Amino acid sequence: MSDVLTQLGDILEQRKAATAEKSYVASLHAKGLNKILEKVGEEATETIIAAKDAELNGDTRDVVYETADLWFHTLVALSHLGVRPEAVVNELASRFDMSGLEEKASRTEKK
Ligand SMILES: N=c1c2ncn([C@@H]3O[C@H](COP(=O)(O)OP(=O)(O)OP(=O)(O)O)[C@@H](O)[C@H]3O)c2ncn1[C@@H]1O[C@H](COP(=O)(O)O)[C@@H](O)[C@H]1O
């Protein structure tokens, strides 16, 4: 799974040098962070709607598709800020030995 994210991270980096006419990612970078975040918000909403539909009809295909759109646009946002996908994967990996409740408590301590 991480290989796919690493490959996509590489592609997103390469697209920073591409022209907006030839690359959707380049067109997002050209429009700036606010536009990218707007797309993240849209895709999050579409993922929520797809998840609610999946619970009702038992068909999870749309929620997988919309989650892919959401992850993709989140990765574009991170790339725009110079953050690699591996940073998120490493953060998740660092939480393996910690329960969700412990992790939540550590956030409170950090604040
Ligand atoms: N994984 C994706 C990916 N997922 C979704 N999308 C695009 O994200 C958009 C989804 O937004 P919407 O459904 O709202 O579509 P839209 O109405 O066209 O979008 P807007 O006009 O509102 O911005 C669509 O244009 C999809 O094609 C993606 N575009 C690119 N990638 C990856 O990024 C790589 C580089 O893409 P380019 O920069 O286009 O070469 C590709 O090879 C893929 O690996």
The ligand as an SDF file (V2000), in Angstrom:
LIG
                    3D

 44 47  0  0  0  0  0  0  0  0999 V2000
   -5.4920    9.7780   -8.6990 N   0  0  0  0  0  0  0  0  0  0  0  0
   -5.7780   10.7490   -9.4120 C   0  0  0  0  0  0  0  0  0  0  0  0
   -7.1050   11.3200   -9.3910 C   0  0  0  0  0  0  0  0  0  0  0  0
   -8.2010   10.9750   -8.7010 N   0  0  0  0  0  0  0  0  0  0  0  0
   -9.1410   11.8600   -9.0690 C   0  0  0  0  0  0  0  0  0  0  0  0
   -8.6590   12.7310   -9.9860 N   0  0  0  0  0  0  0  0  0  0  0  0
   -9.3510   13.8470  -10.6500 C   0  0  0  0  0  0  0  0  0  0  0  0
   -9.9800   14.6120   -9.6360 O   0  0  0  0  0  0  0  0  0  0  0  0
  -11.1180   15.2340  -10.1830 C   0  0  0  0  0  0  0  0  0  0  0  0
  -12.2720   14.9510   -9.2410 C   0  0  0  0  0  0  0  0  0  0  0  0
  -12.9530   16.0850   -9.0730 O   0  0  0  0  0  0  0  0  0  0  0  0
  -14.4770   16.1990   -9.5250 P   0  0  0  0  0  0  0  0  0  0  0  0
  -15.1390   14.8630   -9.4870 O   0  0  0  0  0  0  0  0  0  0  0  0
  -15.0570   17.2730   -8.7060 O   0  0  0  0  0  0  0  0  0  0  0  0
  -14.2860   16.5810  -11.0540 O   0  0  0  0  0  0  0  0  0  0  0  0
  -14.2960   17.9840  -11.7480 P   0  0  0  0  0  0  0  0  0  0  0  0
  -15.6910   18.4870  -11.7460 O   0  0  0  0  0  0  0  0  0  0  0  0
  -13.6440   17.7380  -13.0830 O   0  0  0  0  0  0  0  0  0  0  0  0
  -13.3370   18.9350  -10.8510 O   0  0  0  0  0  0  0  0  0  0  0  0
  -13.3610   20.5260  -10.7660 P   0  0  0  0  0  0  0  0  0  0  0  0
  -13.5590   21.0710  -12.1540 O   0  0  0  0  0  0  0  0  0  0  0  0
  -14.4710   20.8860   -9.8040 O   0  0  0  0  0  0  0  0  0  0  0  0
  -12.0240   20.8960  -10.1830 O   0  0  0  0  0  0  0  0  0  0  0  0
  -11.3580   14.6440  -11.5730 C   0  0  0  0  0  0  0  0  0  0  0  0
  -10.9090   15.5430  -12.5530 O   0  0  0  0  0  0  0  0  0  0  0  0
  -10.4780   13.3810  -11.5450 C   0  0  0  0  0  0  0  0  0  0  0  0
   -9.9720   13.0310  -12.8100 O   0  0  0  0  0  0  0  0  0  0  0  0
   -7.3760   12.4240  -10.2060 C   0  0  0  0  0  0  0  0  0  0  0  0
   -6.4390   12.9980  -11.0120 N   0  0  0  0  0  0  0  0  0  0  0  0
   -5.1910   12.4580  -11.0160 C   0  0  0  0  0  0  0  0  0  0  0  0
   -4.8370   11.3700  -10.2330 N   0  0  0  0  0  0  0  0  0  0  0  0
   -3.4420   10.8540  -10.2370 C   0  0  0  0  0  0  0  0  0  0  0  0
   -2.5610   11.9370  -10.4770 O   0  0  0  0  0  0  0  0  0  0  0  0
   -1.7680   11.6210  -11.6060 C   0  0  0  0  0  0  0  0  0  0  0  0
   -1.4160   12.9020  -12.3350 C   0  0  0  0  0  0  0  0  0  0  0  0
   -2.5820   13.4520  -12.9400 O   0  0  0  0  0  0  0  0  0  0  0  0
   -2.4150   14.6550  -13.9620 P   0  0  0  0  0  0  0  0  0  0  0  0
   -1.8730   15.7840  -13.1960 O   0  0  0  0  0  0  0  0  0  0  0  0
   -3.8000   14.9500  -14.5060 O   0  0  0  0  0  0  0  0  0  0  0  0
   -1.4840   14.1940  -15.0460 O   0  0  0  0  0  0  0  0  0  0  0  0
   -2.5820   10.6270  -12.4340 C   0  0  0  0  0  0  0  0  0  0  0  0
   -1.7670    9.8300  -13.2410 O   0  0  0  0  0  0  0  0  0  0  0  0
   -3.2240    9.8080  -11.3190 C   0  0  0  0  0  0  0  0  0  0  0  0
   -2.2980    8.8490  -10.8250 O   0  0  0  0  0  0  0  0  0  0  0  0
  1  2  2  0
  2  3  1  0
  2 31  1  0
  3  4  1  0
  3 28  2  0
  4  5  2  0
  5  6  1  0
  6  7  1  0
  6 28  1  0
  7  8  1  0
  7 26  1  0
  8  9  1  0
  9 10  1  0
  9 24  1  0
 10 11  1  0
 11 12  1  0
 12 13  2  0
 12 14  1  0
 12 15  1  0
 15 16  1  0
 16 17  2  0
 16 18  1  0
 16 19  1  0
 19 20  1  0
 20 21  2  0
 20 22  1  0
 20 23  1  0
 24 25  1  0
 24 26  1  0
 26 27  1  0
 28 29  1  0
 29 30  2  0
 30 31  1  0
 31 32  1  0
 32 33  1  0
 32 43  1  0
 33 34  1  0
 34 35  1  0
 34 41  1  0
 35 36  1  0
 36 37  1  0
 37 38  2  0
 37 39  1  0
 37 40  1  0
 41 42  1  0
 41 43  1  0
 43 44  1  0
M  END
$$$$
